[in-house]
Amino acid sequence: MRHRQASRGFTLIEVLVAITIVVLGLLGLAGMQARAQVAELESYQRAQALVILYDMMDKMQNNRQAASCFVNSSGTYYGDTSAAPSLTCSASTAANNALAAAAMTEVHNQLQGAGETKSSVKVGAMVGARACVTYASATEYLNAATGIAYGGTGEYTLMVSWQGMVDTYTPTKTCGTAAQYGTDTKRRTVWATMRVGTLAAQ
């Protein structure tokens, strides 16, 4: 009888240990699933940013005579409603200006998520999506008659930034401010440098 009671107690301990192991395993699985969802969202946002970045590059190449219009002034960002850059253009002929302005407006709308809506809310972009375009203007000469720049580097840097889910490190390229993303270590940025040439005679 004593042996039987001891066996019962030992079996109960085994059950408790097994339950503890299962619970710990389930907690670990839940943690892995949460990390996987964060990683999936980070990957999705990066893919979206690259699509927008390459689209911006195509738009600038298609409007290379008015490429200088795409450069945003300091403190303004594509996609930012409170500090949006000028979406007008006056660098070349009226037709080129209109096409460039339409292209810049498309970029601005894409960053605001206009590509996809849910209950009339724009959801087709990254969290806090913004874009910047800068130009290396060393020794540039601007033709007053055409508004086309010559003699400069022709080098533009395009950047797309968004807010990540976790802190990592501060990107080397700056587009947006720490206040817009919570901290600079949550700001993600993809960027590319391109040269735009014009075919018009000087």
Order of alpha helices (4+ residues) and beta strands (2+ residues): alpha-alpha-beta-beta-beta-beta-beta-beta-alpha-beta
